[in-house]
C-alpha cells in the first residue's frame, strides 16, 4: 500500500521488511517509488470575434462559450469596436457550429482571424 507521496506504507512493528530479523526499528524504506498521474490534455482554440465594446460584451461571450461541453476556460483580449481575440481552452475538440452558435447567441460575430 502506498501513501499520497508514493511511499511504501508500513506499520512500524508490523513491517516485514526486516524479514523477522529483529531489525524492524532500523527500517530503511527501499520500497519508495513514484506514482505517475496522467495529465489531462488541454486544447486551446483561438477565435476572432467582431463587435464587442465593453466588459459586459466580454462577460456575455465568456458565459455562452463556457456552456459548451468540454470548455474549461475562456480568455478574451478585448479590442473595443474591432476584432477581439478569444482563447477557448477545452478538454477536447470543439464543434465549430456550436462555437459559432454560442458567439451568435451572445450577440456578436465570429470572423476570420485574418480580417
C-alpha positions as CSV (number, residue, x, y, z in Angstrom):
1,X,0.0,0.0,0.0
2,X,1.4,3.5,-0.8
3,X,0.7,6.9,0.7
4,X,-0.1,10.0,-1.3
5,X,3.6,10.7,-1.9
6,X,4.4,7.3,-3.3
7,X,6.0,6.0,-0.2
8,X,5.5,2.4,0.9
9,X,3.4,2.3,3.9
10,X,4.4,0.1,6.8
11,X,3.0,-0.3,10.2
12,X,6.2,0.0,12.2
13,X,6.3,-3.2,14.2
14,X,4.1,-4.8,11.5
15,X,6.7,-4.2,8.8
16,X,8.0,-7.4,7.3
17,X,10.9,-5.7,5.5
18,X,13.3,-6.8,8.2
19,X,12.4,-10.4,7.4
20,X,11.7,-11.1,11.1
21,X,15.3,-10.5,11.9
22,X,14.5,-8.1,14.8
23,X,15.8,-5.0,12.9
24,X,12.4,-3.6,12.2
25,X,13.3,-0.5,14.2
26,X,16.2,0.2,11.9
27,X,13.9,0.1,8.8
28,X,15.2,1.7,5.7
29,X,12.4,2.2,3.2
30,X,13.7,0.5,0.0
31,X,10.1,0.4,-1.3
32,X,9.9,4.1,-2.3
33,X,8.6,4.6,-5.8
34,X,6.7,7.3,-7.7
35,X,3.2,7.2,-8.9
36,X,2.6,8.8,-12.3
37,X,-0.7,10.7,-12.5
38,X,-1.9,11.2,-16.1
39,X,-2.1,14.8,-17.1
40,X,-5.2,15.9,-19.0
41,X,-4.6,17.4,-22.4
42,X,-5.9,21.0,-22.8
43,X,-6.7,22.2,-26.3
44,X,-6.7,26.0,-27.0
45,X,-8.8,27.4,-29.8
46,X,-8.3,31.0,-30.9
47,X,-11.3,32.8,-32.2
48,X,-11.8,36.3,-33.7
49,X,-15.0,38.0,-32.6
50,X,-16.3,41.2,-34.1
51,X,-18.5,43.8,-32.3
52,X,-17.5,43.6,-28.6
53,X,-17.1,47.0,-27.0
54,X,-17.1,46.6,-23.2
55,X,-16.7,44.3,-20.2
56,X,-20.4,43.3,-20.5
57,X,-19.7,42.1,-24.0
58,X,-16.8,40.0,-22.7
59,X,-19.0,38.6,-20.0
60,X,-21.7,37.6,-22.5
61,X,-19.2,35.8,-24.8
62,X,-17.5,34.1,-21.9
63,X,-20.8,32.9,-20.5
64,X,-22.1,31.5,-23.8
65,X,-18.8,29.7,-24.6
66,X,-18.4,28.3,-21.1
67,X,-21.7,26.5,-21.6
68,X,-20.2,24.3,-24.3
69,X,-19.3,20.8,-23.3
70,X,-15.6,20.4,-22.6
71,X,-14.8,24.1,-22.2
72,X,-12.6,24.7,-19.2
73,X,-11.6,28.4,-19.6
74,X,-12.4,31.4,-21.8
75,X,-10.0,34.3,-22.1
76,X,-10.9,37.5,-24.1
77,X,-8.5,40.1,-25.3
78,X,-11.0,42.9,-25.9
79,X,-10.4,45.3,-28.8
80,X,-13.3,47.7,-28.4
81,X,-15.1,48.2,-31.7
82,X,-12.6,45.9,-33.5
83,X,-11.9,42.2,-33.7
84,X,-11.3,40.8,-30.3
85,X,-9.1,37.7,-29.7
86,X,-10.9,34.9,-27.7
87,X,-9.0,31.9,-26.5
88,X,-11.1,28.9,-25.5
89,X,-9.4,26.1,-23.5
90,X,-11.2,22.7,-23.7
91,X,-10.6,19.1,-22.9
92,X,-11.4,18.1,-26.4
93,X,-12.1,19.3,-29.9
94,X,-14.9,21.9,-30.0
95,X,-17.7,21.6,-32.6
96,X,-17.3,24.6,-34.9
97,X,-21.1,25.0,-35.4
98,X,-21.7,25.1,-31.6
99,X,-18.9,27.7,-31.2
100,X,-20.4,29.9,-33.9
101,X,-23.9,29.5,-32.4
102,X,-22.6,30.5,-28.9
103,X,-21.0,33.6,-30.3
104,X,-24.2,34.4,-32.2
105,X,-26.3,33.8,-29.1
106,X,-24.1,36.3,-27.2
107,X,-24.9,38.9,-30.0
108,X,-21.6,39.0,-31.8
109,X,-20.0,37.8,-35.0
110,X,-17.3,35.1,-35.4
111,X,-15.0,36.3,-38.1
112,X,-11.9,35.1,-40.0
113,X,-8.8,35.8,-37.8
114,X,-7.0,37.3,-40.9
115,X,-9.6,40.1,-41.2
